[in-house]
């Protein structure tokens, strides 16, 4: 087990302990920045990011091309709900369905939503096609 070093990191860790729910037991390392596969703590120590935020950062940290397109899009429109249409979604759906060989696409925010929707589709199929009640 790593111990908390007497560094600038200690104040950040202590503040989280005071104000946080303490539902997680992170390593005593306070990260400050990332570039590509590397992370740096508040003391300037460099690490490889082998965790990638549980795969949410598979593309690496702060990739210049991604930062550029995110800034460009954010200056136009950050997000729309599915209660509205937008000028990009149809093109994306066409690209993805052709790339993966599917007829339709249903975008989801999380894996849990994807699983829940898959269960609903399977149940509907079972009811409609197999006659399961």
VOGUKOL-671052 format. One line per 8 residues: number of its first residue (from 1); their letters; for each residue x, y, z of C-alpha. Coordinates in nm, 4 decimals, always signed. Layout:
N
NUM = a = X,Y,Z ~ ... .
This chain:
133
1 = xxxxxxxx = +0.0000,+0.0000,+0.0000 ~ +0.1326,+0.3411,-0.0947 ~ +0.1421,+0.6002,+0.1775 ~ +0.0555,+0.9655,+0.1384 ~ +0.3727,+1.1587,+0.0720 ~ +0.4319,+1.4874,+0.2533 ~ +0.3977,+1.6866,-0.0660 ~ +0.1589,+1.9258,-0.2305 .
9 = xxxxxxxx = -0.0588,+1.6199,-0.2951 ~ -0.1488,+1.5800,+0.0710 ~ -0.3697,+1.8912,+0.0776 ~ -0.5729,+1.7675,-0.2215 ~ -0.6143,+1.4204,-0.0747 ~ -0.7169,+1.5572,+0.2654 ~ -0.9741,+1.7905,+0.1108 ~ -1.1318,+1.4977,-0.0741 .
17 = xxxxxxxx = -1.1424,+1.2994,+0.2506 ~ -1.3159,+1.5872,+0.4303 ~ -1.5741,+1.6722,+0.1632 ~ -1.6065,+1.3516,-0.0375 ~ -1.8336,+1.0557,+0.0253 ~ -1.5323,+0.8242,+0.0610 ~ -1.6919,+0.5577,-0.1560 ~ -1.3677,+0.4762,-0.3343 .
25 = xxxxxxxx = -1.0145,+0.4000,-0.2228 ~ -0.7857,+0.5700,-0.4774 ~ -0.4098,+0.5530,-0.4777 ~ -0.2471,+0.8476,-0.2988 ~ -0.1507,+1.0165,-0.6251 ~ -0.3032,+1.3489,-0.7322 ~ -0.3083,+1.3833,-1.1088 ~ -0.2899,+1.7268,-1.2654 .
33 = xxxxxxxx = -0.2464,+1.6839,-1.6404 ~ -0.2257,+1.4282,-1.9162 ~ -0.0885,+1.4080,-2.2706 ~ -0.1307,+1.0982,-2.4816 ~ -0.0576,+0.7913,-2.2666 ~ +0.1146,+0.9926,-1.9937 ~ -0.0120,+1.1529,-1.6729 ~ +0.1637,+1.3893,-1.4327 .
41 = xxxxxxxx = +0.0930,+1.4409,-1.0660 ~ +0.0980,+1.7742,-0.8840 ~ +0.4651,+1.7183,-0.7988 ~ +0.5567,+1.6742,-1.1661 ~ +0.6116,+1.2967,-1.1525 ~ +0.5284,+1.1258,-1.4828 ~ +0.3220,+0.8049,-1.5096 ~ +0.1939,+0.5791,-1.7857 .
49 = xxxxxxxx = -0.1867,+0.5738,-1.7893 ~ -0.2536,+0.2008,-1.8074 ~ -0.6059,+0.2485,-1.6679 ~ -0.7396,+0.4944,-1.9300 ~ -1.0284,+0.5876,-1.6993 ~ -1.1691,+0.2355,-1.7385 ~ -1.1518,+0.2725,-2.1200 ~ -1.3179,+0.6164,-2.1427 .
57 = xxxxxxxx = -0.9804,+0.7631,-2.2450 ~ -0.8625,+0.4939,-2.4870 ~ -0.7733,+0.7697,-2.7331 ~ -0.5251,+0.9184,-2.4855 ~ -0.5275,+1.2475,-2.2996 ~ -0.5611,+1.5836,-2.4745 ~ -0.4941,+1.4598,-2.8280 ~ -0.4476,+1.7809,-3.0320 .
65 = xxxxxxxx = -0.6851,+1.6724,-3.3099 ~ -0.9595,+1.5774,-3.0639 ~ -0.9116,+1.8967,-2.8616 ~ -0.9443,+2.0979,-3.1852 ~ -1.2659,+1.9324,-3.3058 ~ -1.4204,+1.9394,-2.9564 ~ -1.3490,+2.3132,-2.9313 ~ -1.4888,+2.3716,-3.2809 .
73 = xxxxxxxx = -1.8081,+2.1782,-3.2114 ~ -1.8521,+2.3296,-2.8645 ~ -1.8422,+2.6777,-3.0147 ~ -2.1357,+2.5829,-3.2409 ~ -2.3538,+2.3467,-3.0381 ~ -2.2577,+2.1451,-2.7327 ~ -2.5337,+1.8868,-2.7177 ~ -2.8903,+1.8246,-2.8248 .
81 = xxxxxxxx = -3.1324,+1.5836,-2.6692 ~ -3.3112,+1.3319,-2.8852 ~ -3.6207,+1.5498,-2.8417 ~ -3.4796,+1.7495,-3.1356 ~ -3.3103,+1.6683,-3.4630 ~ -2.9653,+1.8045,-3.5400 ~ -2.7688,+1.8551,-3.8597 ~ -2.5032,+1.5886,-3.7897 .
89 = xxxxxxxx = -2.6772,+1.2837,-3.6418 ~ -2.8219,+1.1502,-3.9687 ~ -2.4820,+1.1566,-4.1397 ~ -2.3244,+0.9818,-3.8401 ~ -2.5987,+0.7153,-3.8374 ~ -2.5534,+0.6531,-4.2097 ~ -2.1755,+0.6200,-4.1699 ~ -2.1984,+0.3860,-3.8685 .
97 = xxxxxxxx = -2.4691,+0.1583,-4.0110 ~ -2.2787,+0.1175,-4.3372 ~ -1.9476,+0.0642,-4.1580 ~ -2.0871,-0.2080,-3.9294 ~ -2.3424,-0.3553,-4.1716 ~ -2.6550,-0.2774,-3.9690 ~ -2.9861,-0.1338,-4.0857 ~ -3.0476,+0.1006,-3.7914 .
105 = xxxxxxxx = -2.8604,+0.2666,-3.5070 ~ -2.9833,+0.3773,-3.1652 ~ -2.7274,+0.5978,-2.9892 ~ -2.7050,+0.5712,-2.6108 ~ -2.5208,+0.7683,-2.3438 ~ -2.4064,+0.4733,-2.1347 ~ -2.3500,+0.1011,-2.1472 ~ -2.6346,+0.0521,-1.8997 .
113 = xxxxxxxx = -2.8779,+0.2161,-2.1421 ~ -2.7494,-0.0056,-2.4199 ~ -2.8038,-0.3192,-2.2106 ~ -3.1522,-0.2078,-2.1009 ~ -3.2531,-0.1328,-2.4594 ~ -3.1164,-0.4681,-2.5777 ~ -3.3274,-0.6461,-2.3155 ~ -3.6380,-0.4541,-2.4272 .
121 = xxxxxxxx = -3.5725,-0.5444,-2.7908 ~ -3.5199,-0.9125,-2.7037 ~ -3.8410,-0.9199,-2.4981 ~ -4.0383,-0.7535,-2.7781 ~ -3.8970,-1.0021,-3.0289 ~ -3.9852,-1.2929,-2.7993 ~ -4.3402,-1.1637,-2.7577 ~ -4.3989,-1.0720,-3.1225 .
129 = xxxxx = -4.2114,-1.3499,-3.3061 ~ -4.2139,-1.6418,-3.0600 ~ -4.5456,-1.5640,-2.8923 ~ -4.3958,-1.5535,-2.5415 ~ -4.6322,-1.3764,-2.3058 .
